[in-house]
Amino acid sequence: MVNTDLIILGMIYFQPSHGYKLKKNVKHYFGNPYFKLNNNILYSTLTKMEENGFVRGELISSEKVNKKVYHITEDGKEHLVELVSTPAEPGIDDFDFKIKAVFFDLIPKERRRKVIEPVYESKLNLLKDALEKKEKHGSSMSHVSSTVLEYGIRELKCSIEFYEKLMDLE
């Protein structure tokens, strides 16, 4: 499940914004056709964050429209770092993990490693299992099944390489 708190708070951290601009920036920044930030979720999340002291809304008046521009507070920055620092669950969806990874610059390398290690270890185990399956059953598999298994192995290797790179970045 996508962590909308992380996305919205992170986007406000990057740039204070009003609701419409936030929605536009989220769409542009994450560009995932499977994630759409609807107004009900956006504005209820902003209200909740303001009540919790994570953001501060500033009403900007103009001739056309009044806009409430949201700024992250110190408590909001601490909460954002906490969200980013929470270790990833081994079964985390790839898109959800990438959202978390977008904000890895906010935490030191050692904390980043702790966030990544559970999902990294899980992918290593899946790769081991897939390679064992290929070794044991590969010659008796249909061409289609073999192709699917090969694709899964390549995908796992790519994910593992991605996690290793993230853990090693300074």
C-alpha positions, -999 to +999 in steps of 0.1 A: +000+000+000+014+034-010+024+056+019+006+088+010+019+105+042+054+099+030+047+112-005+029+143+006+052+152+034+082+145+013+069+167-016+062+196+009+098+191+022+111+195-013+089+225-021+061+242-001+030+239-021-008+244-022-030+214-028-034+216-066+003+221-071+011+193-047-011+169-067+005+180-100+040+176-085+032+142-072+020+131-106+050+146-123+076+134-098+064+098-093+047+093-127+032+060-119+000+052-137-011+030-108-009+058-083-034+086-085-036+111-056-073+120-054-085+152-037-102+134-008-070+117+002-048+147-005-069+172+015-078+149+044-041+140+047-031+176+047-057+184+074-045+155+095-008+166+091-017+202+100-035+190+131-005+168+141+018+198+136+038+183+107+028+210+082+017+246+086-008+261+061-004+297+051-034+313+034-023+333+003-050+357-010-052+368-046-078+384-068-087+350-084-084+323-058-073+320-022-047+293-017-034+276+013+003+269+009+017+242+031+052+243+047+069+215+066+075+221+103+105+208+124+081+181+137+072+173+102+109+169+092+114+145+121+083+125+111+095+124+075+129+110+086+111+085+108+090+073+079+120+070+056+140+052+084+115+025+091+129-008+077+112-020+046+091-051+050+104-081+029+072-082+009+071-045+001+058-036-033+085-023-057+067+010-062+063+015-025+100+008-019+110+033-046+089+060-030+108+054+002+141+054-017+134+088-033+139+103+002+170+083+012+191+114+010+175+124+043+191+096+063+227+085+067+241+055+049+240+033+080+203+039+086+196+034+049+213+000+050+190-010+079+160+001+059+171-019+028+185-050+043+152-069+051+140-066+015+175-072+001+178-105+021+144-115+009+153-110-027+185-130-022+165-159-009+141-157-037+170-157-062+185-187-045+152-206-047+147-197-084+182-208-093+176-241-074+144-246-093+161-239-126+188-264-118+164-291-106+136-287-131+150-265-159+156-293-185+120-307-180+102-273-181+083-261-211+098-233-231+072-209-218+078-218-182+115-217-187+113-183-202+091-170-173+116-184-148+146-168-166+128-135-167+121-138-129+158-146-123+169-115-143+144-093-125+156-105-091+193-100-101+184-065-112+166-057-079+195-070-059+219-048-079+196-018-073+195-025-035+233-030-033+238+003-052+215+022-028+232+007+003+266+018-010+258+053-021+273+080+001 
